[in-house]
Amino acid sequence: MQIDREEGETKGEYTAEGGAYMTYSVAGPSMIIIDHTEVPESLKGQGVGLALVSRAVEDARKEGRTIVPLCPYANAQFRRHKEWRDVWNGAPKS
């Protein structure tokens, strides 16, 4: 699945074919805050939302950033994927 990314000084967005997207705020050079994930009904249940969050995790690792998953969907995915704790800013200790 192709996922594109655009980032400005304070905001960024990941987009996938079919209208799915995830937005984030840039909180300095080393942190982003995922604030919204949207997947159209026609794509629900196909792993598109997970692919968007996974791509953000990959990019954060490459760029030395951490992520605050403010969006409820992204937060739920971070809780399911303990292997993402290295980039999760505010991860639970246990």
C-alpha positions in Angstrom: 0.0 0.0 0.0 1.4 3.4 -0.9 1.5 5.9 1.8 2.5 9.5 1.1 3.7 12.1 3.6 3.7 15.9 3.6 5.2 17.9 6.4 5.3 21.7 7.0 6.8 23.6 9.9 4.0 22.8 12.4 1.7 20.2 10.8 2.0 17.0 8.8 -0.1 14.4 7.2 0.1 10.8 5.9 -2.3 9.8 3.2 -3.2 6.5 1.6 -5.1 5.7 -1.6 -8.8 5.8 -1.1 -9.0 8.9 1.1 -7.5 7.6 4.4 -5.3 10.0 6.3 -3.6 10.7 9.6 -2.6 14.1 10.7 0.0 15.2 13.2 1.5 18.3 14.8 5.3 18.9 14.8 6.3 19.6 18.4 9.9 20.5 17.9 12.6 18.7 16.0 12.3 15.5 18.0 8.6 14.9 18.6 5.3 14.6 16.7 1.8 14.4 18.1 -0.6 12.2 16.1 -4.0 14.0 16.5 -6.4 12.4 14.0 -6.8 9.2 11.9 -9.6 8.9 9.4 -10.4 5.9 7.3 -13.4 5.9 5.0 -16.1 3.2 5.5 -15.1 1.5 2.2 -11.6 0.8 3.6 -12.4 -0.1 7.2 -11.2 -3.5 8.3 -8.4 -3.6 5.7 -5.5 -2.5 7.9 -5.2 0.9 6.4 -5.3 2.8 9.7 -2.6 0.5 11.1 -0.5 1.0 8.0 -0.6 4.8 8.5 0.4 4.5 12.2 3.1 2.0 11.3 4.6 4.3 8.7 4.8 7.1 11.3 6.6 4.7 13.7 9.1 3.8 10.9 9.7 7.4 10.0 10.1 8.4 13.7 12.8 5.7 14.2 14.7 6.9 11.1 14.5 10.5 12.1 15.2 10.1 15.8 11.7 11.4 16.8 9.2 10.3 19.5 5.5 10.2 19.0 2.6 11.2 21.3 -0.4 9.2 20.1 -3.1 11.7 21.1 -5.6 10.3 18.6 -7.7 7.5 20.2 -7.0 5.1 17.3 -3.3 5.7 17.3 -3.2 5.4 21.1 -5.0 2.0 20.9 -2.5 0.8 18.3 0.5 1.9 20.4 -1.0 0.0 23.4 -1.3 -3.2 21.2 2.2 -2.9 19.8 4.7 -3.0 22.6 7.5 -3.0 20.1 6.8 0.6 19.4 7.6 1.8 22.9 11.0 3.0 21.8 9.3 5.9 20.0 6.2 6.3 22.2 6.6 9.5 24.2 4.8 8.8 27.5 4.7 5.0 27.2 3.5 3.1 30.3 6.3 1.9 32.5 5.0 -1.7 32.7 
